[in-house]
Amino acid sequence: MGLEEFRHIAMATRPDLKTAVEAVDKAKTDNRLAISNGSTDPTFSVWWTHNPSFNNPFAHETLGASISIPLRIFDRNQGEKQRTLLDIDLQQRQADAAQAQVFADVDSSYATVESQLHLLSPYKGKYLKLAAETRDTIAFSYQHGGASLLDFLQAQSDYRSVQLGYLNLVGAYLTAAAQMNESVGREVLQ
């Protein structure tokens, strides 16, 4: 896969990024709550009584209605509204930083995997075959008296050195693949 595909997978699966996005949503919800807590609601009331009034002793039935609208001269919730606006900005910046960190992790891991593959492919395609052919040629010469024991042992040593280098590169590739899987947030390379 390409780098952009790894980035998209990481954006969808990394838990630290999901947490940062959820923190932004929570900050926006807190702001809406502060705004709603700062608003005033009119109060309506209606009443009916069966008792006579003292002003009119013959009126046994009384019906009334009222409306109360509070006037907000001092808004005590103004500081909370401003604090939640600042918290939205802070959480958004932290989410942006988390996204940048995810991209940096993926880019670094991708570059490491690519460099390991570039180092590994010549070993697999060329150097292992060449070392085996050289060892086999020297072994044939040694068996038929054309090479010394020292030449044969040196060819065996060179062959094993090439194999060891190849295995070290395979191990480095597997480590880079594990780092890529960790930076993406799920297993994408095996």
Phi and psi in degrees as a GROMACS rama.xvg file:
@    title "Ramachandran Plot"
@    xaxis  label "Phi"
@    yaxis  label "Psi"
@TYPE xy
-86.0279  171.035  GLY-2
-61.3675  -41.0586  LEU-3
-63.5039  -36.7213  GLU-4
-65.232  -41.3668  GLU-5
-63.3434  -38.8094  PHE-6
-63.7784  -42.4904  ARG-7
-65.1406  -40.2878  HIS-8
-63.5918  -42.873  ILE-9
-63.7054  -39.0267  ALA-10
-63.231  -31.6367  MET-11
-86.0391  -23.2402  ALA-12
-115.874  -18.1053  THR-13
-69.3621  121.954  ARG-14
-68.1919  -31.9772  PRO-15
-66.2579  -34.9278  ASP-16
-72.1097  -39.2572  LEU-17
-61.56  -40.5111  LYS-18
-63.456  -40.9674  THR-19
-65.5876  -40.0882  ALA-20
-66.696  -39.6863  VAL-21
-66.2654  -33.1775  GLU-22
-65.7156  -36.1809  ALA-23
-65.1325  -44.7222  VAL-24
-61.1704  -40.0461  ASP-25
-64.9521  -41.066  LYS-26
-63.0057  -39.0694  ALA-27
-66.6065  -38.083  LYS-28
-65.6389  -41.139  THR-29
-62.1859  -37.1447  ASP-30
-64.9168  -45.449  ASN-31
-62.0877  -36.511  ARG-32
-66.2072  -41.4786  LEU-33
-64.3084  -38.3584  ALA-34
-66.3162  -42.8179  ILE-35
-69.8776  -33.1606  SER-36
-69.0162  -24.4052  ASN-37
-85.8671  -8.30124  GLY-38
-85.5005  156.539  SER-39
-108.878  144.609  THR-40
-115.24  134.988  ASP-41
-70.3646  149.523  PRO-42
-112.572  126.681  THR-43
-107.881  142.849  PHE-44
-145.399  146.537  SER-45
-135.108  139.806  VAL-46
-138.922  158.877  TRP-47
-143.595  133.236  TRP-48
-128.425  151.531  THR-49
-101.595  -11.024  HIS-50
-81.6405  149.638  ASN-51
-71.8339  153.398  PRO-52
-88.2008  152.85  SER-53
-72.5349  -27.5232  PHE-54
-72.962  -34.5454  ASN-55
-134.169  94.6417  ASN-56
-68.1051  -12.6036  PRO-57
-92.6048  -6.36976  PHE-58
-91.5815  99.9273  ALA-59
-84.3064  -23.9545  HIS-60
-109.867  128.045  GLU-61
-129.731  134.549  THR-62
-125.112  136.485  LEU-63
-146.483  161.403  GLY-64
-146.853  151.831  ALA-65
-151.303  157.921  SER-66
-133.992  137.26  ILE-67
-125.852  122.395  SER-68
-118.863  112.357  ILE-69
-72.6007  138.965  PRO-70
-97.511  124.924  LEU-71
-96.2134  99.8562  ARG-72
-86.4105  -45.7891  ILE-73
-117.511  119.091  PHE-74
-91.2011  103.821  ASP-75
-72.1083  -14.9432  ARG-76
-93.6312  3.00926  ASN-77
-61.9681  -38.9913  GLN-78
-65.5009  -38.6634  GLY-79
-66.9677  -38.1543  GLU-80
-62.3341  -44.1907  LYS-81
-68.0125  -38.8648  GLN-82
-62.4051  -41.2513  ARG-83
-69.2112  -32.5052  THR-84
-64.5358  -42.2929  LEU-85
-65.2834  -35.9875  LEU-86
-66.9946  -35.6052  ASP-87
-61.1737  -45.6277  ILE-88
-63.2303  -42.7915  ASP-89
-62.4888  -47.2078  LEU-90
-66.1086  -34.0984  GLN-91
-66.7573  -40.9747  GLN-92
-66.0827  -38.1474  ARG-93
-67.7444  -35.5363  GLN-94
-66.2001  -39.699  ALA-95
-64.0183  -39.9119  ASP-96
-65.9919  -39.1318  ALA-97
-64.7698  -39.8622  ALA-98
-65.4339  -41.6373  GLN-99
-63.3637  -38.307  ALA-100
-65.8719  -40.1503  GLN-101
-61.8236  -45.9406  VAL-102
-62.9731  -40.0317  PHE-103
-64.4614  -42.1134  ALA-104
-62.4273  -46.1999  ASP-105
-65.7912  -44.1258  VAL-106
-61.9839  -43.9479  ASP-107
-64.0095  -45.1863  SER-108
-64.7349  -39.8578  SER-109
-62.814  -43.8629  TYR-110
-63.211  -38.8667  ALA-111
-65.5804  -44.2491  THR-112
-62.6456  -44.7748  VAL-113
-61.5449  -43.4916  GLU-114
-66.1549  -37.5102  SER-115
-66.4066  -37.8536  GLN-116
-66.1246  -37.9162  LEU-117
-66.7717  -33.5231  HIS-118
-76.7064  -33.1973  LEU-119
-77.6175  -35.7062  LEU-120
-63.1518  -39.9093  SER-121
-66.3181  -35.6643  PRO-122
-61.7081  -46.7951  TYR-123
-69.0338  -40.9117  LYS-124
-84.9604  -29.8306  GLY-125
-125.302  -55.6149  LYS-126
-68.9262  -37.0813  TYR-127
-65.2178  -43.1399  LEU-128
-64.5909  -44.6373  LYS-129
-62.9591  -42.6423  LEU-130
-66.1471  -39.3128  ALA-131
-67.027  -41.5457  ALA-132
-63.5412  -43.0649  GLU-133
-62.4187  -46.3267  THR-134
-61.4535  -44.3529  ARG-135
-64.9094  -37.7651  ASP-136
-65.2151  -46.3917  THR-137
-65.5239  -38.1228  ILE-138
-63.9374  -42.0272  ALA-139
-62.9844  -43.5112  PHE-140
-63.8463  -40.9269  SER-141
-64.9704  -41.3868  TYR-142
-66.5041  -27.2137  GLN-143
-104.867  12.063  HIS-144
86.0194  10.2925  GLY-145
-92.0585  -10.7512  GLY-146
-138.115  154.157  ALA-147
-83.443  166.731  SER-148
-62.3568  -36.1868  LEU-149
-63.0578  -40.6844  LEU-150
-64.6642  -41.4823  ASP-151
-62.5813  -46.0729  PHE-152
-66.0827  -36.2608  LEU-153
-66.0328  -39.97  GLN-154
-64.815  -41.1007  ALA-155
-62.4866  -42.6282  GLN-156
-63.9829  -43.033  SER-157
-64.1613  -40.9102  ASP-158
-61.977  -43.7564  TYR-159
-69.5705  -32.3368  ARG-160
-64.9144  -41.1006  SER-161
-65.8568  -42.5127  VAL-162
-61.8759  -42.1498  GLN-163
-64.1488  -42.094  LEU-164
-61.0396  -40.7694  GLY-165
-63.4352  -45.3954  TYR-166
-66.2076  -35.3207  LEU-167
-64.6682  -39.5634  ASN-168
-68.3839  -36.26  LEU-169
-63.0725  -42.9102  VAL-170
-63.061  -40.3869  GLY-171
-65.9146  -37.9089  ALA-172
-64.7829  -43.7009  TYR-173
-64.353  -36.2816  LEU-174
-65.2681  -42.7835  THR-175
-64.7575  -37.3968  ALA-176
-66.3052  -38.9088  ALA-177
-65.2315  -38.5032  ALA-178
-65.1079  -37.341  GLN-179
-65.6918  -43.5041  MET-180
-60.4248  -40.5458  ASN-181
-68.4185  -40.4319  GLU-182
-71.6664  -28.3224  SER-183
-82.0379  -33.8513  VAL-184
105.426  -0.600527  GLY-185
-158.345  171.504  ARG-186
-80.2211  114.231  GLU-187
-117.611  -23.6672  VAL-188
-121.854  143.722  LEU-189
